[in-house]
Amino acid sequence: MAEIINMPRQGQSVESCILTEWKIAEGDTVKTGDILCEVETDKASFEVEATADGTVLKLLCANDDDVPVLDPIAVIGEPGEAIPDNLTSASASEEKPKSEEVAQKPAQESQCTQATAQIPTTNKASVDCGISPRARNTAQNKGIDASALTGTGPAGRIIERDVLNAAENMGSLSPVAKEQLSQSNLSAPTQGSGIGGRILASDLTNNSTCLQSTNTSEDKTSIPVKGIRKIVSERMLESLQTTAQLTLNGSADARSIMSYRQKLKNSAEELELSKISVNDLLLYTVSRILPEFPELNAHFLGNTIDQYNNINLGFAVDTPRGLMVPVIKNAQRLSLKALSLEAKRLVQDCLSSKIEPEDLSGGTFTLTNLGAMGIETFTPVLNAPQVGILGVGAVQLKPIQANDEVVFHPHMSLSLTFNHCATDGAPAAKFVQAVSNAIANFELTLAN
């Protein structure tokens, strides 16, 4: 009997995965444990293994498809064996009734609606969630101007049947228009300006007019927005559209924390403290201050605000695959050394693409540090539904009035972005002040 391979669930919070690359093709012979494909979420990449010996009878998804977890992706069996009739491929899912599709992916479709609502109707086809790949290819092959179509798919998405319907209802083409359409990079409207809606040569539009006026194909490199980049971009857009974000800027005297960092670097090797970084010290500081501000160690869920007792501290990590935010669980319980070791483990797992989904979920607050890149101050974007994110900038000399003279002391910038729907400016400002004081008196912070 044929074995159905499903998209595995990568953590409880993961609803779908992007199939980035098939490693096999239909007709290939595979054994249990062979790698079938690579998939990724917004957090990490994984390999899907064969769960049976046999021949690959059918691949149900294409590269770059966003596949719901537990949906079938391939069928393995004996050569010539019948494929079960109850399978639905990911590529066919765009033909599902709108109510069914929306029920399966309410959050995704809502976000898609928000994105397309800001774009003029004639340009919606240029957005990924405005037209499906199959519909786009069919429109190009038939010379249909897809930007003028009204979609009947989820959230108004243009799907293949919309293009086919437009082709059936298209007005007749004049001989000249038909000739030009077959030989040029042109598209035709569904109705022309001729008698009875006849499409004339003057009605045809050039698909590349806008591009040719400024660029040629040799002047640019087109990079598909997919994988982690696509999901991160969608989440950043959703974060800004669904939260009232406000950023407060401050700074902290860096002399104490930098002095302590130097002591660690010069410490005896057997103590294993020399590799504790400034970022580790900042993570430790935030983990000790956050319990005093439960309104910031929280999730805003629209009708409710969940405040957490434990500090599950996320921190931004730059990887070759894009931004990742691993989470140090129960950070307030860890010693400085233990916290540093856990942070380094998570960073290494991110860089090697071995990070587990559980290590990238459950964060209650986030720290992002761009100081090592020389950035003095910036505006972090909330990692929704979290209520707060603290950005740290580079250490810079700052003039300070001391008695009758001005002296220059090193300071690091602090930028707190918070959701004003969940908390107010006063507690947010007090948090920035408390973090600043803890950094300025770091050895006292260690004593608490």
HELIX and SHEET records of a PDB file:
HELIX    1   1 ALA A   90  GLU A   95  5                                   6    
HELIX    2   2 LYS A   98  GLN A  104  1                                   7    
HELIX    3   3 PRO A  106  ALA A  117  1                                  12    
HELIX    4   4 THR A  121  SER A  126  5                                   6    
HELIX    5   5 ASP A  128  GLY A  130  5                                   3    
HELIX    6   6 PRO A  133  LYS A  142  1                                  10    
HELIX    7   7 ALA A  146  ALA A  148  5                                   3    
HELIX    8   8 PRO A  154  GLY A  156  5                                   3    
HELIX    9   9 GLU A  160  ASN A  169  1                                  10    
HELIX   10  10 PRO A  175  GLN A  183  1                                   9    
HELIX   11  11 ILE A  195  GLY A  197  5                                   3    
HELIX   12  12 ALA A  201  ASP A  203  5                                   3    
HELIX   13  13 THR A  209  GLN A  212  1                                   4    
HELIX   14  14 SER A  217  ASP A  219  5                                   3    
HELIX   15  15 GLY A  227  THR A  242  1                                  16    
HELIX   16  16 ARG A  255  LYS A  265  1                                  11    
HELIX   17  17 GLU A  269  LEU A  271  5                                   3    
HELIX   18  18 VAL A  278  ILE A  289  1                                  12    
HELIX   19  19 LEU A  290  GLU A  292  5                                   3    
HELIX   20  20 ALA A  331  ARG A  333  5                                   3    
HELIX   21  21 LEU A  336  LEU A  351  1                                  16    
HELIX   22  22 PRO A  357  LEU A  360  5                                   4    
HELIX   23  23 GLY A  371  MET A  373  5                                   3    
HELIX   24  24 GLY A  425  ALA A  440  1                                  16    
HELIX   25  25 PHE A  442  ALA A  447  1                                   6    
SHEET    1   A 4 GLU A   3  ASN A   6  0                                        
SHEET    2   A 4 PRO A  72  GLY A  77 -1                                        
SHEET    3   A 4 GLY A  54  LEU A  59 -1                                        
SHEET    4   A 4 THR A  29  VAL A  30 -1                                        
SHEET    1   B 4 SER A  45  GLU A  49  0                                        
SHEET    2   B 4 ILE A  35  GLU A  40 -1                                        
SHEET    3   B 4 SER A  16  TRP A  22 -1                                        
SHEET    4   B 4 ASP A  66  PRO A  68 -1                                        
SHEET    1   C 2 LEU A 186  SER A 187  0                                        
SHEET    2   C 2 THR A 205  ASN A 206 -1                                        
SHEET    1   D 6 GLN A 245  ASP A 253  0                                        
SHEET    2   D 6 GLU A 405  ASN A 419 -1                                        
SHEET    3   D 6 GLY A 388  ALA A 402 -1                                        
SHEET    4   D 6 PHE A 365  ASN A 369  1                                        
SHEET    5   D 6 LEU A 313  PHE A 315  1                                        
SHEET    6   D 6 VAL A 327  ILE A 328 -1                                        
SHEET    1   E 2 ALA A 298  PHE A 300  0                                        
SHEET    2   E 2 ILE A 305  GLN A 307 -1                                        
SHEET    1   F 2 VAL A 317  THR A 319  0                                        
SHEET    2   F 2 GLY A 322  MET A 324 -1                                        
END                                                                             
